[in-house]
Every structure is written in structure tokens, then in C-alpha cells.
């Protein structure tokens, strides 16, 4: 039985630009890839290669230190730099730059695995860890950490195939073109966390994907395909859990607290490739789209491919873009330099025209209409949160649960005054974390002085 989640909006989908275009390999591989040592939640990786080293596809080039996921070469060739480079998240990040030899020589460690059925759940999780798999829906959380934390604590595994963000179709095409890997990955992940079943939630605007996956599952019945009423932000894990199970994740809690584990369908396919084929995560499907782009398409690209190269392969700009984003128009992050690389979590490069952006009017005064409250899927009060943020009343903003904001952009979308609500909440979160860090440091200094 399907349920409902609170709030949400219905933005124009704009998926028609690419939803019927098959994912294609790059017509021209990049001459260089720039692979950041941070493409995940957690500490950056430490480079384990040096300038002049020859590397192969799938070779380890960055190892973790604490929370994180290892990083592998996405092309074969020569390491020409190990240095800070501009990063998609802003600022500079230590990166490994590889000059492509265009041979795609695989690392000898990549071997098809025999007797997969005999693998234990712990062994599957270890394979996922060594393959460097992270959440591929955009969050970038290390998948092995999520799976290991779910063992013995969850009774439901949900895969997110909703792809509710406008414009993006990479997951849709994945489910159509590699449905066997999605289903296979779902089964492997279920085994890893000690379950015998999994659920895949897909919005009803993808009927072909729903029917295709149901056909692949057949009579096995161990993977349930649920069609979900189309509504944004359906793909947010707390909303997806509520939709599929009726359970609500309490404020400040995680999905595991309501016995659920949520992963993306692209993550499931990466798990399948790692376990079955021995392949680490070195490439992914990306939607190149938007009205400013000459030839919108879906491509399979090596991690570290410069955004400028992807745009070139999509025919370049047919008109000057108003903005270029990693991701969709609701939660995407702006790209200020097209030389930045695509990362493990990059599912879309969106090039929007001024007309598509449609938020050029200067922000007006809040009229207290309450539409942002009605739209917020987290039961928050955005108008009061922003009012206190503007007055720098951080304790009041924290009491209004700004840290529970998932930054989905529903309030921005629905606001008639075009107020930059989400942007102000990001500022508030940063300030609250900074204050907490300073208070912690002061306490520790005081305790050290007493000792």
C-alpha cells in the first residue's frame, strides 16, 4: 500500500529533451581527466600515485583515511599532475590529472567474479568499499558505510528510481538500458544488509521503466516495483520512505531509525558491476540538457571529464546560458568555471536559458502568504526561518529546525516574492555549525586548562 508525504510541488518536468535518447558512450574521449580526491561525504582521499606514473582504468589512485571511499583511475595513461585544482563544490581540491592514452587498458585486478552466490553479506560490503561506490543520486555518501550501518537494524531496502528533479533522465535511461544490473544490484544489496526483498520506487511519469523492471523481476517476487504519483521532492529519502512504507523519519534521525535503508538505482547498478565484474566506480551516466544546449543527450562518461568537454560533445551552446548547474534546477549547484570535472555524484549538467531560469525578477517583500509552509515536505516554516536568519538570530533559527531543511527548493519555487529562501538557510546552517565548533573548542580549551 502506498502512502503520501506532506508538502511538495509540481514543477514543469522538461524531461522530453532527453528521456527518449539512449545513453551513448562519448563520441570523443577527453584528452585529460581531473579526478578530485574528494567526491564523497567524509575526508578527502590521499593520492597514492605520483607524476610520471602510468595508470590503468580501475587502478587505485586515492585511498581513504577515515570516512570516505577510495578513488580509481577512469582512463589509462600517464599522471601529469598531482596538485590542487578547481573543484565543483567550490574552491580548490587536491586532484590527480591523467593524460589519456585512449587505450582504456583495464587494471589486472578487474576480473569477473566466480561463485557470487557464495559471498556473504560482509564480503559484498567489503567489495563495495574497495570499489569506491558512493551514493550516485547526488549525496555522495559512501555506500559501504550505509550498508554496514543497516545490517541488523533495517527491515526494508528501498531503491530510489523516482528521479523527481526536472530535466534529469540518466536514471530513467539506466533502468531501461541496464535494468538487469539495477535488479541484480538490488538483490546483492538486500543480501548485504540481511534482507530477502527490496523495493524500487519509480514515478508514474516513467511507465516504460516500471513495466520493464517488472518484466525482469518476473515471478521471483523478491524485488517489488512501486509506481509513485509524480510529485517533487519524491526522491528525497525521507519522503520516499514515507511514500513507500508510511513511516516518518523523526527530526534529527536517520532512515535506519525507522528500519529503512535508501539507495539510488544507479548505486545499485554500480554495486552489481563491482560484485559481478570486479569493476570499481570509474564512470557514470550523465544527462546533458537545457534550452541553452545545442544537442541535449545522455552520455556515459569517465569520472573527471571536464564539463567543458561534455558541453562541446553536446554541440556547445546554441545561446548564451543564464546558468550552468551540476544537477537539476531545484537542487543543482552552480558551475562558475566550465573546466571543473564531473564527479561520481554528477547525474546532470544543466544549461539553462534566461527564460528557463525564470527567476530574474528582484526579490520582493514577503507577503506572509504561507505557501512556503504548505510546500515544505519537512513541516518547517521557511518564512520565519528566513526572517530570523536576516536578523542573525541563530538560536531562534536553530529552534525552528533549520538543520532539518533538505534544501529541496520547494519553498523557492512556490514563493510569489521570489525570495532566495534556500540560500538563506544554507547561510544559517553554516553559521550555526561555525558557532558550535567555536563553542566546542572553547570548552575543550577550558577543560585542558583545568587539567
N, C-alpha and C positions, 0 to 999 in steps of 0.2 A: 504494500500500500504506500503510495506516495503522499507526501505532506506538503506544506507550504512554508516559506520563510518570510519574515517581516520585511517590509520596505521593497526597495529595488526600483528600477526604471526600465524603460523600453527604448533605448537609443536606436537610431537607424542602423541597420546591420552592415551595409556596404560590402557584404561578402561575395556578391556576384562578380566582383572584379577578378577573383582567383579561385572560387570554390569548384569550378569545373576544369581547372588546369592541373594536370598531373605534376607531381613533384619530379623535377628533372635534375640530373647532375649538372654541375657548372659547365657552360659551353667553353669556358676558358678558366683554368685553374689560376689562383693568384701566384704571382712571382715570389711573394714573401707572405708569410703569416706571422702575426704578432700575437703571441699567446701569453696573456696576463697570468701571473701567479696567484691571482685571486679571482675566482669565478664562482664563489660559493660563500655561504654563511660560515664564518669562522676565520681563523688565522690564515694569512697568505701562505702559499707553499714556498719551500726553499728550492731554488734551482739546483739540479744535480748534473747539469751539462755545462760546458764552457765553450767560449768562442773557438771555432775551428772544428768542433766535434761533428762527425757525421751521424745523423739520426735517421731512424726508420719510422714508418707510420705505426703508432701504438707504443712506441718506446717511452718509458718513464722519463720525464724531464723536470718534474716538480714533485717533491714529497711533502707530506703533511707534517705539521708539528702541532698536535692537539686536534681540536675540532676542525674538520675540513675534508677535502677529497683530493687524491693525487691527480696530477695533470700529465697528459701524454702528448707526444708529437702528433699533429694532424696531417702532416705531409712528410715525405722523406727529403733529405737534403742536408745542407750544412748550416750549423748555428753561426750566425754572423753578428749577433749581439746578445748580451745578457745585461739589460740595463732598464732603468725606469722609462716607460713610455706612457703616453696619454691613455687613460682608461675610460671606458664607457660610463663608469659610475662617478666620474669627475676626478680631477687631479691626476697624479702620476702613479704608476704601479710597476714594480719590477716585472719584466717580461722577457720571454725567450723569443728571439726573432730568428726564423728559419728561412733560408733561401731555398726555394722549392727546386728539386731536380726533375720534377714532373714524371718520376718513375713510380711513385706510390708503392715503394718497396715495403712490404709488411715486416714488422719485427718478428723474429723467430718465435717469440712467446705466444703469438696468436695462432692457436690451434683449435680445431673443432673438438669439443669435449665429448668423450665417450661415456656411456653409462650415467647419464644425467639423473636418471630415476633414483640412483643410489645416493645422491647427495643429500645430506642433512640440511635442515634449516640454517644452522650455524655456518655450514660450508657455503651455502648460497649467499648469505650475508657477507662473508669474507670475500667472495668473488666480486660482489657488487662494490665493496670497499676498494679492492685493488683496481677495479675498472674505472674508478673516479666518477661514478654516476652521482649526479645531483638532481634536485627537482627541476624538471625541464618546462614547467608551466610558468616560470618566471622567478620563483622564490629562491632557487639555488641552494636549498638545504640539503646537506649530504644524505643520500638515500640510505646508506648503511646505518647511519645513526637513527634515522626514523624507524627503520625496520627492527633494529635491535632493541630500541626502546618500546616497541609494540609487543614483543614476544611475551606471552603470558598475561598481557594486560588488555588485549582487544578481542572482540568477537566479530568485528566487521571490518573488511577491507573494501574501500571504495576507490575506484579509479575515475579521475576527472576527465571526461570526454566532452564536457559541456561547451568549452571554447566560446564563452559568452561574450568576450570582448569583440566589438565591431572590427571589421576588416580582416581579422586573422583567420586563416583557413589551414594552417600547417597540420594541426591535429586532425582536422576533418579528412584531409588527404591521406594522412598516415593510417587512419582507421580503414579507409577504403583500399589503400595500396598494400599495407602491411598488417592487415587485420590478424593474420596468424601470429605475428610477433607480439601484438597487443594482448591477444588471448593467452598465448604462451607465457608472456611476462606476468600476466595477472595470476596464472596458476603457480608460477615459481614464487612470486611474492607472497601469495597466500600460504604456500608451504613454508616459506621463510619465517613467517610470524605464527605458524602453528594452526592455520585455518585450512578448511577444505573447500571454501567457497569465496567468491569475490563478486563485487557489483561494479558495473561500469555505467555511470550516468551520462547520458547524451541528450542535448537539447533537441526538441522536436523539429527544429529547422534543418536537421541533418538526417532525414528519413532513410536515405540510402546507406549511411553508415550504420544506423540502427539495424536495418534489415540484414546488411552484410555480416555484421558481427553475430547476430542471432543465428544466421545460417552456419557460420563457422563453429559456433558452440554446439549446435545441433541438439541431440538428445542427451548430451553429457550432463547438462543442467548445473554444472559447477560454477559457471560464470553467468551472472544474471545481467541482462542488458535492459536498463530502465530508460524509457523516453521521458524527458523532463520538459514541462512547459517552459517556453522560451522567456527568460527574464534575467536581466543583469542585476547583481553580480552572482549568478548561479554557480560559477566556477570557484568562488571563494570557499575554502574548505569548510568553514563553519556553516555556511548557507547550504552547501552540498550535503553535509551530514544531516542537517535538519530536513532537507527535502527528501532524502532517501530513507531516513530512519525515524524522523520525528524527534530526535534527541537534540537538545540545545546545549551547546558548549558554554558553561558559565563564564562570566567576565574574569579575565586573568588566567583562565585554564586552557588546556590543550585538548585536541581531539582524543588523545589517549585517556583523558579523564572521563569521557563518555564511551569508552571502549571502542573507539574508531581509529582507523589509520587511513589517511587520504594521500594518494599519489596521482601523478599525471599519466595519461595514456602513453605519452612519448617516453616517460621514465620507464614504464613497463616494457616498451619495445627495446629500450637500451639494456634493461636487465636481461631480456631474452637473448640479445646479441652477446652480452658478456658471458652468460652461463652456457649457452649452446655453442657459440662460435669462438669464445675466448677473446672477444673484441672489447677493448676499453672505449670509453666515450671520446671520440675524436671528431665527429661530425654530427650535424643535425639538420632537420628540415626547417626552412625559414620562408615565411611569406614576405614577398617584396611587393608593396602595394601603395595605393593612394592616388588621388587625382593628379598629382604633380609628376607621377612616374609615367614614362612612355609606354612600357610594356609590363604591367603587373604580372607576377608569376610566383610559383612555389619552386624553391630550389633545395637541393641537398648540398650543403657547403661545409668545408673543413672549419673547425673552430680556429679563430684567429684571422679569418679572412677580413680584410679591411672593408668597412661599409662602402667606401667609395668604389671599390671593385664590384661589389654586388649591384650598386646603382648603375654602374656602367653596363653590366650584363643585362640589366632590365631596360636598356635603351636610353638611360640617362633621364634627365628632367625634360619634360615637354613644356613646362612652365616653371618659373621660379617658385620653389616651395615656401610656404609660410613657415613650416617647421618640419623637421625630420625627427622621428621618435624611435627608440627601442620599444617595441610593443605597440599596443593599440592606443586609441585616442583617450580612453578613460583612465588608464593606469600607466601609460607609457612614459618613459623618461626622455627628455630632450637630448639630442645629439648636437653638440656645438662644433665638432670637428669631424669631418667625414673620414678622416684617417683612422678613427678608432676601430678596433676589431669587433666582430661579432663574437659572442661568448656561448658557453654551454646553455645558458638560460635564454638566449636570444631566439624568440619564435617569430619575430616580425620586425621588418624595417618599414615604417610608415612615413610616406612623403605627402604631406597634406597641403592643399591649396588654401588660400585665404578664405575662400567660400566654404570649404570643408571645416576649417578650424572654427569659424562662426562664433568666435568669442572676442572679437576685436573691439566691441564697444567698451568704453572705460567702465570700471566698476562703479555702481551706483550705491545708494544708501539702502541698507537692509530695511524692508518694509514689514518685518515680522509676520510674514505670510505663513510660516510653518511648513512650507513644502519640503525643506531640507530635513526636518524631523520626520515627516511622513516617508521620505525616501530612504533614510538611513537604515541599512539592514542590521545594524548593531544596536538599535534602540538608543542612539545618542541624540544630543541636542546641539547640532552644529552652530546655530546662530549664537547661543550663549557661549559656546566654546571659543568662537572667533572673537566675540566681544571681550572676553577676559584675556585672550591672547593679545589683542591690540593694546590692552592696558597692562600687559606683562604681569598679570596676576596668576603666577604659575601654580600655586597651591590650589586655587579655585579651578583652573583648567584641569589639573590632575584629578580633582574630586569629581569633575564632570566626565571622567573616564576617557580622556583623550587618548590614552595609551591603548585603548581597545579599538580605536579607529583603524580600519583595514585599508584606508586610503583608496577606496574603490572609485571615488569621483562621482558617486550618485548625487551628492549634495551640490557639487559644482554644476552638474548637468541640469538639475532641476531649478536652480536658483534664478529667478527673473532679474535680479540685480547684477548677475554675472560676477558675483564675489569670488575671489580666489580662496575658497574655504579650505580645501585640502592642503594648499601650500602653507596656509597659516598653521594648520595642525602639525605639519612636518616641523615647522619652526618651534612650536610649543614642545613637541617631543624631544627635539634636540636640546632645548633649554632645560627641560626637566631632567634629562639624563645627565647633562653637564652639572647641574646643581647637586644631583645625587652623588656623582663622582667626587665633587669637591667636599661634600659633607662626609663621605666615607674616608677620604684622605685625611680630613681634619680629625676624625675620630681615631684613626689609626696612629696619627702623629701624637695625639694626646695620650693614648694608651702606651705608646713607646716611651714617651717622656716619663710617665709614671713608673714604668718598669726600670 
